Structures are given as structure tokens and as C-alpha cells.
Amino acid sequence: MFENKKILILGLARSGYEAAKYLVKRNNEVILNDYKEENLQDSKQVEELKSLGVKLIFGSHPDDLLDTSFDYLIKNPGIAIDHKYVIQAKNLGIEVINEVEMTYRLLPKDVTLIGITGTNGKTTTTTLTHSILKEAFKERVHLTGNIGYPFCSLLDKLNKDDIIVMEVSCQQGENIKEFRPNIGVFTNIDQAHIDFMKTFDHYKEVKARMFYNQTDDDIAILNIENEEVMNTLDRIKSKTKYFSSKNEINGCYLKDGYINYYDEKVIDISHIKIPGTHNLENCMAAIMVAKEFNVSNEIIDKVLSEFTGVEHRLEYVDTVNGVRYYNDTEATNIKCTQIALSSFDNDITLILGGLERGQNFYDLEPFMKNVKNIVGIGQCRERVKEFGEKLGIPTYIYEHLEDGFKKCVEVTENGGIVLLSPASASWDQYKECEIRGAEFKNYVKKMKGE
């Protein structure tokens, strides 16, 4: 399928690097193009690809690069959906796919693929699902996808009856055509990534695509309480199973302090350390997948009771002088911060702000009852100040997180929480939001002299 072809890979990063390595070893002519200059790339990746015979074009997107001699354009998920090469390729009749779709077409048929998507909770659900199945089935289980491990890096490692747990982002969903999981999970859907996806309708369509590719032999595990999920997937062919945090249903639900799987008590929710109803939903989704493989309640309880959260997603950092610090830097939209604020009953000092992209902080107002102080940072800090003052909450603004953190320490009383949940992307000051989170965690460690 992908042999003796001429292929343009658009964008390096991790997926472009892995795709180029895989394809060039199979007698394909591979050209990789990335807008960043070579001196800004990972030098080890560049040297390896050169040694393998990949032609590298850095620093621009030449107008005359793409022509009818190419068989495929493989687009990095982070590249804009209306990039000029994408438009040119479609006009020239060149198929545009991504590394996920490429890998799916090469995937052995005797493995089981679990695909997990949603606006929020997909990384936690993916991590929980992988951890439970790994505990049960050891080396048969593989983790991949948006969680940081390119799909195609598994191709040479898979054996018969292996299980793949994959986080699927909307950016990855954009250029899939045949990709379908044997078991699909949809955690929830809300407005997000509209700047990338252009419209909410397109975002929903992309999120739903892998479910509409499923057949009646496949399974879709859905959050029955999320209206957009239910409306978006109302015509899928797969077997549908549901979880609910609000009602007793024919599926997975909460009752009498337990997560129940149909009529079976699975785990006492007091054993679960990660806070918030949304995390109980993530646990239920993972349990439903695990039960498709007949995993015991003992293994599920062991894994869920030991799990303390995914880094940068409502991550408990430490307690210093009676104040708990939580790193939720991945809350780059309003909905994520709403979820974070709903997870605590303690007094909160909230760190808000970052890249200015018109986010409406007033959508947080119904969730602000426990917020006693706001610290605004970054490009949109003046709007954070306006928001806080309108609500009558003491609000302090700083350009940089370092100064804002010092103020948090000053104003937060014993028993309170300092919560970095910015409702904003980090690109005004950071290459990625994880760097912002790591900086926050470092300030907490310095307070303890670590």
C-alpha cells in the first residue's frame, strides 16, 4: 500500500518524524517539509532522517514543491486545515491523510484498537484505560496517539491479539477516512478549537467521524448525559453502551457511593483520589472498556485507587503551609476551568489568563462561588482584571507567572487552594502549556526547598 510511492510529509514534530522513518524504509520517496528553519529543529531527528535518505526542506513552503508526481500528502495534525498544500493537493487529486490514517491502513487485523476522544477528559480516560488493561494483560497492551506516542511507532512491535489504547484529538480526526476503533469512547463534547476547526459543526463532525466509520461489530461507549454527544452520534451503526454520573441507567452509573457496571458494584468512589464528578465519568468510561475484556473488579480497584492524575490536568502538586497547589495548565478553554472550579469546595485563589483570543471569562461566573482571589497573567490580564472586579473578587494582574505566583502565596490562607487553571492558551509566552505548568510546579518545589 505505502510502497514505491512518492510522499510529501507536511510538518516534522513527532508524528512526521516517525512517519518519515517508517515510509522511507519501505522504498518510498519521502520529502519532508517544515516551515521552521533547520537550526530550530531537533538535530538528532534531522541527522537520522538525512542518513535514511529523506529529503528535507526547511524554512519555507515553496510554491512549486507539490505537483501531480506525488501519491500522498501526509499532514501533521498541527498544520492548519486550510494550508495551501492541502488545498493544492485536493485540486491535484492527491490524497491528503495523516499519520493516524496511514497507520490504520497498515494495522494488522488481529489486534484490538480502542479509540478515545472528547473535548475534555480524553487524556485521563486514555491513561486510566491503559493502566487497567496493562495491569491485566501486561506487554500485550500499547499506549499511543495524542497522548504523545505516534501511532506508526507501534507497527513493528505488534503481535497477534495485542491491544492498542489510543487518544484521538480533533486535529488527528481531521484527515482520517477509514480509521475506526473496535471500541470507541466519547467522553463529552463542547465548544473548543474553533480557531483551528473554523466552526463548531465541523469540530463535531470531525470528532464523530471515527464512530461513523464503525460497523455493527464495533462498540461505542458514550456519555449519555452529554447532549451534544448523543445528538452528534444519533445515526452510528455500532453497538452503543452508556455511562452516566447523574442517573441509574442500563450501563455504568453512580449509586450508593459506588460505581456500578449494570447491576454490579465495581468500586467505592471513596477509593478514587482524583477530584470532581468529571473524573468519576472518566473512571466509568475506563471501567466500561475494561469490562469488554472481562477485567476483574480487584484489578480495576487497585489501579483506580492508586491513580493520582495526569500531569498538567488538575494535577495535585503539593501542600505547603496548609495550602494545596493544583496544576491545571491544560485548561486552555473556559469549559476546562469550569470543570476545575466545580471540583473543589475549599477557598480558591485562581490563576487566569494567557493568550488573548477573545475567550469569555464571564462564562465562569456561575462557578466562582469559592474563588476568593484572582491572579491574572499574560496577554489578556487586563480583561481578567475587569472580570474579577465586576464580580467583586480581589484581582491582581501581572505579566508573568512568577510574579503572579508570589501574590498567590501572599493572599491564600491556610486550608485554601491555589489553582492554575488559566482558561487560556499559553502561546503568548510559552511554546506549549506544559512549560507553563512545569514552571508553576517548580515554584511550589522551591517553597519547600526542593
C-alpha positions in Angstrom: 0.0 0.0 0.0 2.6 2.5 1.0 5.5 1.2 -1.0 7.2 2.6 -4.1 5.3 5.8 -3.7 6.2 9.5 -3.7 5.0 11.1 -0.5 5.2 14.6 0.9 5.1 14.8 4.7 4.0 18.3 5.9 5.4 19.1 9.3 8.1 17.4 11.3 7.4 17.1 15.1 7.0 13.6 16.5 4.4 12.2 14.0 6.2 13.5 10.9 9.5 12.1 12.1 8.1 8.6 12.8 6.1 8.5 9.6 9.1 9.5 7.5 11.3 6.8 9.2 8.7 4.2 8.5 8.0 5.1 4.9 11.5 5.6 3.7 12.5 2.1 4.9 9.8 0.7 2.6 11.2 2.0 -0.6 9.1 5.2 -0.8 10.5 8.5 -2.0 9.9 10.7 1.0 10.1 14.5 1.1 9.5 16.2 4.4 8.7 19.9 4.6 8.6 22.1 7.7 8.3 25.9 7.9 10.8 26.2 10.8 14.5 26.7 9.9 16.7 23.6 10.3 18.6 25.2 13.2 15.3 25.2 15.2 14.6 21.5 14.6 15.7 18.6 16.7 19.2 18.0 15.4 19.1 14.2 16.1 15.9 13.7 14.2 17.2 15.7 11.3 20.5 13.8 11.1 18.8 10.4 11.3 16.3 11.3 8.6 19.1 12.6 6.3 21.0 9.3 6.9 17.9 7.3 5.9 17.5 9.2 2.6 14.6 11.5 3.5 14.7 14.8 1.5 14.3 17.6 4.0 13.1 21.1 3.0 13.1 23.6 5.9 12.4 27.3 6.3 9.5 27.8 3.8 6.7 26.1 1.9 7.9 26.5 -1.7 5.1 27.2 -4.2 6.4 24.8 -6.7 7.0 21.8 -4.4 3.7 20.0 -4.9 2.8 18.5 -8.2 1.0 15.5 -9.7 4.0 13.3 -9.2 3.1 12.8 -5.6 0.9 10.0 -4.4 0.1 11.2 -0.9 0.3 14.3 1.3 0.6 13.2 4.9 -0.2 16.3 7.1 1.0 16.7 10.6 -2.1 17.2 12.9 -1.0 20.6 14.0 -0.9 22.1 10.4 -3.8 24.3 9.5 -6.7 22.5 7.8 -6.7 25.1 5.0 -2.9 25.2 4.5 -2.0 26.0 0.8 -0.5 22.5 0.3 -3.8 20.9 1.5 -5.8 22.9 -1.0 -3.3 22.3 -3.8 -3.3 18.6 -3.1 -7.0 18.3 -3.3 -7.0 20.3 -6.5 -4.4 18.0 -8.0 -6.2 14.8 -6.9 -3.5 13.9 -4.3 -5.0 12.1 -1.3 -4.5 14.1 2.0 -4.3 11.9 5.1 -2.3 12.0 8.4 -0.1 9.6 10.2 -3.0 8.1 12.1 -4.9 7.2 8.9 -1.7 5.9 7.3 -1.0 3.6 10.2 -4.6 2.4 10.4 -4.4 1.2 6.8 -1.2 -0.8 7.7 -2.5 -2.1 11.0 -2.7 -5.9 11.4 -6.3 -7.2 11.6 -5.7 -9.4 14.6 -5.2 -6.6 17.1 -7.9 -4.7 19.1 -7.9 -0.9 18.7 -9.5 1.3 21.4 -10.0 4.9 20.3 -10.8 7.6 23.0 -11.9 11.1 22.1 -13.8 14.0 23.5 -13.4 17.7 24.3 -12.3 17.1 27.9 -11.2 14.1 29.9 -9.8 12.1 26.9 -6.2 12.0 28.3 -7.2 11.0 31.7 -9.6 8.3 30.3 -6.9 7.1 28.0 -4.4 6.9 30.8 -6.8 5.1 33.1 -7.9 2.6 30.4 -4.3 1.8 29.5 -3.3 1.4 33.2 -6.1 -1.0 33.9 -5.6 -3.1 30.8 -1.8 -3.0 31.3 -2.2 -4.4 34.8 -4.4 -7.2 33.4 -2.6 -8.1 30.2 0.9 -6.8 30.6 3.0 -6.5 27.4 0.0 -7.1 25.2 -1.2 -3.5 25.8 0.2 -0.4 24.0 -0.4 3.3 24.5 -0.4 5.7 21.5 -1.9 8.8 19.8 -2.4 12.3 21.0 -1.0 11.3 24.4 2.5 11.7 22.9 3.3 8.4 21.1 2.9 8.4 17.3 0.7 5.6 16.1 3.0 4.3 13.5 5.8 3.8 16.0 3.9 0.6 17.1 3.7 -1.0 13.7 6.9 -3.1 14.0 6.1 -4.0 17.7 2.6 -5.5 17.4 1.8 -9.2 17.9 -1.4 -11.2 17.5 -4.1 -10.3 20.0 -2.4 -7.1 21.2 -4.5 -4.3 22.5 -3.9 -0.6 21.5 -5.3 2.2 23.6 -5.3 5.4 21.6 -6.2 9.0 22.4 -7.6 10.7 19.3 -7.6 14.5 19.1 -9.8 16.6 16.7 -6.6 17.5 14.8 -5.9 13.8 14.2 -9.5 13.2 13.3 -9.4 15.9 10.6 -7.7 13.8 8.0 -8.9 10.3 8.7 -11.1 8.4 6.2 -11.1 4.7 7.0 -9.8 4.8 10.6 -12.2 3.1 13.0 -11.7 1.7 16.5 -13.1 -1.7 17.6 -14.1 0.1 20.8 -14.7 3.9 20.7 -15.2 6.1 23.7 -16.7 9.6 23.5 -16.2 11.4 26.9 -18.1 14.6 26.1 -18.2 17.4 23.5 -18.2 21.2 24.0 -17.0 24.2 22.0 -13.3 24.1 21.6 -10.6 24.5 19.0 -12.9 26.6 16.8 -9.9 28.8 15.7 -8.5 25.6 14.2 -11.6 23.8 13.1 -13.4 27.0 11.8 -16.9 26.1 13.0 -18.4 24.1 15.9 -20.3 22.0 13.4 -17.1 21.0 11.7 -15.5 20.2 15.0 -18.3 17.9 16.0 -18.2 16.2 12.6 -14.5 15.5 12.9 -14.9 14.2 16.4 -17.7 11.9 15.3 -16.0 10.6 12.2 -14.3 7.5 13.7 -17.7 6.4 15.1 -19.5 6.7 11.8 -16.7 4.5 10.3 -17.6 1.8 12.8 -19.6 -1.3 11.8 -22.2 -3.3 13.8 -19.3 -5.5 15.0 -17.8 -2.5 16.9 -18.7 -0.8 20.2 -19.3 2.8 21.0 -19.1 3.8 24.7 -20.9 7.2 25.2 -21.6 9.8 27.9 -25.4 9.7 27.9 -25.6 12.9 29.9 -23.8 14.9 27.2 -26.5 16.2 24.9 -24.1 17.1 22.1 -22.6 13.5 22.1 -26.0 12.0 21.9 -27.2 14.3 19.1 -24.0 14.0 17.1 -23.9 10.2 17.2 -27.6 9.5 16.7 -27.1 7.5 13.5 -24.0 5.3 14.2 -24.1 1.6 13.3 -22.0 0.3 16.2 -23.3 -1.3 19.4 -23.9 1.7 21.8 -23.2 1.4 25.6 -23.6 4.3 28.1 -22.3 5.7 31.3 -23.9 8.4 33.5 -22.9 10.4 36.5 -26.4 11.6 37.1 -28.9 8.7 36.7 -29.2 5.0 37.2 -29.1 3.6 33.7 -28.7 0.4 31.8 -24.9 0.7 31.8 -22.4 2.3 34.1 -23.6 4.7 36.8 -23.3 6.0 40.3 -25.4 4.6 43.2 -24.9 4.5 46.9 -21.3 5.7 46.8 -20.3 3.1 44.2 -19.6 3.0 40.5 -21.9 0.3 39.2 -21.5 -1.7 36.0 -25.0 -2.7 35.1 -26.1 -4.3 38.5 -22.6 -5.0 39.7 -20.8 -2.8 42.3 -17.3 -2.2 40.9 -15.6 0.4 43.2 -16.3 2.5 46.2 -15.9 6.1 45.0 -14.1 7.0 48.2 -11.2 4.9 46.8 -10.8 7.3 43.9 -8.3 10.1 44.6 -8.8 12.4 41.6 -11.3 15.1 42.4 -14.5 16.0 40.6 -17.6 14.4 39.0 -15.9 14.7 35.6 -13.2 12.3 36.8 -15.8 9.8 38.0 -17.1 10.0 34.4 -13.6 9.3 33.2 -13.3 6.3 35.5 -16.7 5.0 34.4 -15.6 5.2 30.7 -12.4 3.3 31.5 -14.3 0.7 33.5 -16.7 0.1 30.6 -13.7 -0.6 28.3 -12.1 -2.9 30.8 -15.3 -4.9 31.2 -15.3 -5.6 27.5 -12.1 -7.6 28.3 -13.6 -9.2 31.5 -11.1 -7.4 33.8 -11.8 -8.2 37.4 -13.1 -5.6 39.9 -10.0 -6.2 42.0 -7.6 -5.0 39.2 -9.9 -2.1 38.5 -10.0 -1.1 42.2 -6.2 -1.4 42.5 -5.5 0.8 39.5 -8.1 3.5 40.2 -7.3 3.7 43.9 -3.6 4.3 43.1 -4.1 6.8 40.3 -3.4 10.5 41.3 -4.0 12.2 38.0 -2.4 13.0 34.7 0.3 15.6 34.7 -0.9 19.1 34.0 -4.6 18.2 34.2 -5.9 19.2 37.6 -2.7 17.7 39.0 -2.1 17.8 42.7 1.4 19.3 43.2 1.9 19.6 46.9 0.7 21.2 50.2 2.8 23.9 51.6 1.9 25.8 54.8 -1.6 24.4 54.7 -2.3 25.5 51.2 -2.8 22.9 48.4 -1.4 23.7 44.9 -3.0 22.3 41.7 -1.6 22.5 38.2 -4.3 22.6 35.6 -2.3 24.3 32.9 -4.0 22.1 30.2 -7.2 24.1 30.9 -6.8 26.2 27.8 -10.5 26.9 27.4 -13.4 28.1 29.6 -15.0 24.7 29.9 -11.9 23.1 31.4 -11.7 25.8 34.0 -15.4 25.4 34.8 -14.8 21.8 35.4 -11.8 22.5 37.7 -13.7 25.1 39.7 -16.5 22.6 40.2 -14.1 20.0 41.7 -13.4 21.9 45.0 -15.4 23.1 48.0 -12.4 25.0 49.5 -11.5 28.7 49.1 -9.6 29.1 45.9 -7.0 31.6 44.6 -7.4 31.2 40.8 -4.7 32.0 38.2 -6.4 33.0 35.0 -5.1 34.3 31.6 -2.6 33.8 28.8 -3.0 34.2 25.1 -5.7 36.7 24.0 -8.2 35.0 21.7 -11.4 36.5 22.9 -12.4 33.9 25.5 -15.4 35.0 27.5 -14.4 34.9 31.2 -18.0 35.8 32.2 -18.9 32.2 31.3 -17.0 31.3 34.5 -19.3 33.4 36.7 -21.7 30.6 37.9 -18.6 28.6 39.0 -16.8 31.3 41.0 -18.6 30.9 44.4 -15.4 29.5 46.1 -13.0 31.9 44.4 -11.6 34.4 47.0 -8.8 35.9 44.9 -8.0 36.0 41.2 -4.5 36.5 39.8 -4.5 37.5 36.1 -1.4 36.8 33.9 -0.4 37.1 30.3 -1.7 38.9 27.3 -5.3 39.1 28.4 -4.7 40.0 32.0 -6.5 43.4 31.8 -9.7 41.6 30.8 -9.2 39.2 33.7 -9.0 42.3 36.0 -12.2 43.7 34.5 -13.9 40.3 35.1 -12.8 40.0 38.6 -13.7 43.5 39.6 -17.2 43.1 38.1 -17.7 40.1 40.4 -16.3 42.0 43.4 -13.4 39.5 43.8 -9.9 40.9 44.7 -8.0 40.7 41.5 -4.2 41.2 40.9 -2.6 41.2 37.5 1.0 40.5 36.4 2.6 39.9 33.0 4.5 36.8 34.2 3.5 33.8 36.2 6.5 34.2 38.6 5.1 37.5 40.0 1.6 36.2 40.0 2.6 33.1 41.9 4.2 35.2 44.7 0.9 37.1 45.1 -0.9 33.7 45.3 1.3 32.7 48.2 0.7 36.1 49.9 -3.1 36.1 49.7 -4.1 32.4 50.1 -5.0 31.4 53.7 -4.3 28.1 55.4 -6.8 25.5 54.1 -7.1 27.2 50.8 -6.2 26.1 47.3 -4.0 27.8 44.6 -5.3 26.7 41.3 -3.6 27.3 38.0 -6.5 26.8 35.6 -6.0 29.7 33.1 -8.9 29.2 30.6 -6.3 30.4 28.1 -3.7 29.0 25.8 -0.1 29.7 26.7 1.4 30.7 23.4 1.7 34.4 24.3 4.7 33.4 26.5 5.3 29.7 26.2 5.9 27.2 23.3 3.4 24.9 25.0 1.2 24.9 28.0 3.2 22.1 29.7 6.1 24.5 30.1 3.8 26.9 32.0 2.7 24.0 34.2 6.2 22.9 34.9 7.1 26.4 35.9 4.3 26.5 38.3 5.3 23.2 39.8 8.9 24.4 40.1 7.8 27.4 42.2 5.9 25.1 44.6 9.0 22.9 44.9 11.2 25.9 45.7 8.9 26.9 48.6 9.7 23.5 50.1 13.4 23.9 49.4 13.5 21.1 46.9 
